[in-house]
Amino acid sequence: MTGSMRAVVLSGPGPVENLAVAEPPVPQPPPGWVRVRVGAFGLNRSELHTRLGRPTASRSRACRARC
């Protein structure tokens, strides 16, 4: 897998207008890692709070909730 990918990027906290579709280069995984193609994903309230710049749960807590 080479070339570019589509990604939604957030330029800064605030309204939905701060989101934009971009085509960054596909990152190369480090040795021992794998890269997977994502066909779809879901959003939850945590992502909404991140977009708005509000504090959210710690990363480790969020990871435990999703794992």
C-alpha positions in Angstrom: 0.0 0.0 0.0 1.7 3.2 -1.1 0.5 6.6 -2.2 -2.0 8.6 -0.3 -5.0 8.0 1.9 -8.1 10.0 2.8 -8.3 11.4 6.3 -10.5 13.8 8.1 -8.3 16.4 9.9 -9.2 18.9 12.6 -7.5 22.3 12.1 -8.4 23.4 15.7 -11.2 23.1 18.2 -14.5 24.6 17.3 -17.3 24.2 14.7 -17.6 21.4 12.1 -16.1 23.8 9.6 -12.7 23.1 11.2 -12.9 19.6 9.8 -11.5 18.9 6.3 -10.9 15.9 4.1 -7.2 15.6 3.3 -5.0 13.1 1.4 -1.8 12.7 3.5 0.8 10.1 2.5 0.3 6.6 3.8 2.5 6.1 6.8 5.0 3.2 6.9 4.7 1.0 9.9 7.8 0.5 12.0 9.3 -3.0 12.2 7.0 -5.5 13.9 3.9 -3.4 13.3 1.2 -3.9 10.7 -0.9 -1.4 8.8 -4.6 -2.1 8.2 -7.1 -0.6 5.7 -10.1 0.9 7.5 -13.4 0.7 5.6 -15.6 2.5 8.2 -15.4 3.8 11.7 -17.7 5.2 14.4 -17.7 8.3 16.4 -18.8 8.7 20.0 -19.2 11.6 22.4 -15.5 11.6 23.3 -14.6 12.7 19.7 -17.3 15.4 19.8 -15.7 16.8 23.0 -12.3 16.6 21.4 -13.5 18.5 18.3 -15.0 21.2 20.6 -11.8 21.5 22.7 -13.4 20.2 25.9 -11.5 18.1 28.4 -12.1 14.4 28.1 -11.2 11.3 30.1 -7.6 10.4 30.3 -6.2 8.4 27.4 -5.7 5.2 29.5 -9.3 5.4 30.7 -10.6 5.9 27.1 -8.5 2.9 25.9 -9.9 0.7 28.6 -13.4 1.6 27.6 -12.7 0.8 24.0 -10.6 -2.3 24.3 
